[in-house]
Amino acid sequence: MAAKATVEVDVHSAKETAKKMRTDVGNIYALIKMGYLKPMRLGAQMISNIEINRFLSQYAGVDLKSEIRLFKRNPEEWRREYRDL
């Protein structure tokens, strides 16, 4: 009997990404809406390992908590303050 090959999952749902990044799924959706995380659309939003690693490398040591909190409370104010739209 042949052994089954294991295949690493290369894309993750928002819930799986939140677990992997040790944060709340609501924060993952906020990061997507804010443009920090770029999901693929495969029926549902899926985030690749490459994108997760890019985000973690680019924002290592950066505290985004207050920015996420502001975005969740008032997206328009966040855009004025952080995106200069």
C-alpha positions as CSV (number, residue, x, y, z in Angstrom):
1,M,0.0,0.0,0.0
2,A,1.5,3.3,-1.1
3,A,1.7,6.1,1.5
4,K,-0.3,9.2,0.8
5,A,1.7,12.3,-0.1
6,T,1.0,15.3,2.1
7,V,0.5,18.7,0.4
8,E,1.0,21.9,2.2
9,V,-1.9,24.3,2.0
10,D,-0.8,27.4,0.1
11,V,-3.9,29.5,0.6
12,H,-5.9,30.2,3.8
13,S,-9.3,31.5,4.6
14,A,-9.5,34.7,6.8
15,K,-10.2,32.5,9.8
16,E,-7.2,30.3,9.1
17,T,-5.1,33.4,8.5
18,A,-6.2,34.9,11.8
19,K,-5.3,31.7,13.6
20,K,-1.9,31.6,11.9
21,M,-1.2,35.3,12.7
22,R,-2.7,34.9,16.3
23,T,-5.2,37.6,15.9
24,D,-9.0,38.1,15.6
25,V,-10.7,37.3,12.2
26,G,-12.2,40.8,12.3
27,N,-8.7,42.2,12.3
28,I,-7.9,40.2,9.2
29,Y,-11.0,41.6,7.4
30,A,-10.0,45.1,8.5
31,L,-6.4,44.6,7.2
32,I,-7.9,43.4,3.8
33,K,-10.2,46.4,3.6
34,M,-7.4,48.8,4.6
35,G,-5.2,47.4,1.8
36,Y,-2.5,45.8,4.0
37,L,-3.4,42.2,3.1
38,K,-4.3,41.3,-0.5
39,P,-6.5,38.3,-0.8
40,M,-7.2,36.2,-3.9
41,R,-10.8,35.7,-4.9
42,L,-11.4,31.9,-5.2
43,G,-15.1,32.0,-4.6
44,A,-14.2,33.2,-1.1
45,Q,-11.4,35.5,-0.1
46,M,-8.2,33.4,0.3
47,I,-4.8,34.6,1.5
48,S,-1.7,32.9,0.2
49,N,1.3,32.0,2.3
50,I,3.4,34.4,0.2
51,E,1.0,37.3,1.0
52,I,1.1,36.4,4.7
53,N,4.9,36.3,4.7
54,R,5.1,39.6,2.8
55,F,2.8,41.3,5.3
56,L,4.7,39.9,8.3
57,S,8.1,40.9,6.9
58,Q,6.9,44.4,5.9
59,Y,5.1,45.2,9.1
60,A,7.3,43.4,11.6
61,G,7.5,45.5,14.8
62,V,4.8,47.9,13.6
63,D,1.9,48.3,16.0
64,L,-1.3,48.5,13.8
65,K,-3.7,48.1,16.7
66,S,-4.7,51.8,17.0
67,E,-5.0,52.1,13.2
68,I,-7.2,49.0,13.0
69,R,-9.3,50.3,15.9
70,L,-9.8,53.7,14.1
71,F,-10.7,52.0,10.8
72,K,-13.3,49.8,12.5
73,R,-14.8,52.8,14.3
74,N,-14.7,55.3,11.4
75,P,-13.3,54.2,8.0
76,E,-13.7,57.8,6.6
77,E,-11.7,59.3,9.4
78,W,-9.0,56.6,8.9
79,R,-8.8,57.4,5.2
80,R,-8.3,61.1,6.0
81,E,-5.7,60.4,8.7
82,Y,-3.7,57.5,7.2
83,R,-4.4,57.5,3.4
84,D,-4.6,61.2,2.5
85,L,-7.5,60.6,0.1
